[in-house]
Amino acid sequence: MQPQWGYDDNLFRKEAQIGQTFTEAVANYLNYHQIKCRATELEFAKDIQDRERFKTGEQDIVFERMPGCLEVKSRRLSFFETSDSYPYDTAFVDTVSGWEAKKETPIAVVLISQITRNMLVISPSSKPNWTEMNSFDRVRRINETWYQCPRANLLHIDLLVEYLTRRQAHYA
């Protein structure tokens, strides 16, 4: 008998695997630009109690030559490399509970389009401009409170690459 998770476990696993594909695409892009990093291995909780270890320490991409991590959010949206191409006035960053539980603030959140594979970046320094929004997650079928970032704060991926290149050189 499968444990009662409070949501559809099969759907969760399927969505996590899709997300992992796009996390790996971001890591590959950064490695192509000489940023030494890797997507962390996708792992699932063994049971309900085991979920606790995922609440604070999860990191999508880690660096090999410097400290820090990146968060990756793939979206079923079509956008390109400029903030004005983003189809909404705001972009979801993360759930409020998920962001606040992180032990280490990510260097950035990379949004990647599942349609165009283009990437935009959210800097945590823009957090004073973020707002909270309650919404219904149609995929997981649950209500969540999300941080959302104004479209004007979305950055071109090249800015992140430039920053990480300088940062990596500093730690070399």
C-alpha positions, 0 to 999 in steps of 0.5 A: 500500500502506498503512503498517503502523501497529501497529493498525487505522488506519481504526478509529483515524480513525473513533474520532478523528472521534467524539471530535472531535464531542464535543470540539466539543460541549465547546467549544460549551458553554464558548463558550455560557458566555462562555469563548472557546475552540475545538476544535483541528482534527482532524489525522492523521499522514501516516506512521509517522514523522510520529506523533512530532509528536502525542505531546507537543503535542496539545491538544483545546481551546485558549483565545482569551483566556488561556493553557492547554488542556483535554483531552476524553475522550468515553466510551460510558458513561451518566452525569450531572452528579454524580460519584455518577452515574459508573458505575464507582469510577474513571474513566480519565484518559489513558494514562500514556505520553500524559499524561506526554508532554504538554508542557503539563499541561491545565487539566482533563480533561473527560469527556463521555458519548456517551450523555447528553452530560453532562460531568464534570471531572478536575482535574490537582491530584487526580493524587496520588489517581490510580492506574495500571491495565493494561487491554486497550483493546477498541476499539483492541485493544491493552494500555495502562497508564492513569491512573485517577481515583477517582469521588469526585474527579470534579467538576461542569462548573459548577466548571470554568466558574466557574474559567475565567470568573475566569481569563479575566477575569484575563487580559482 
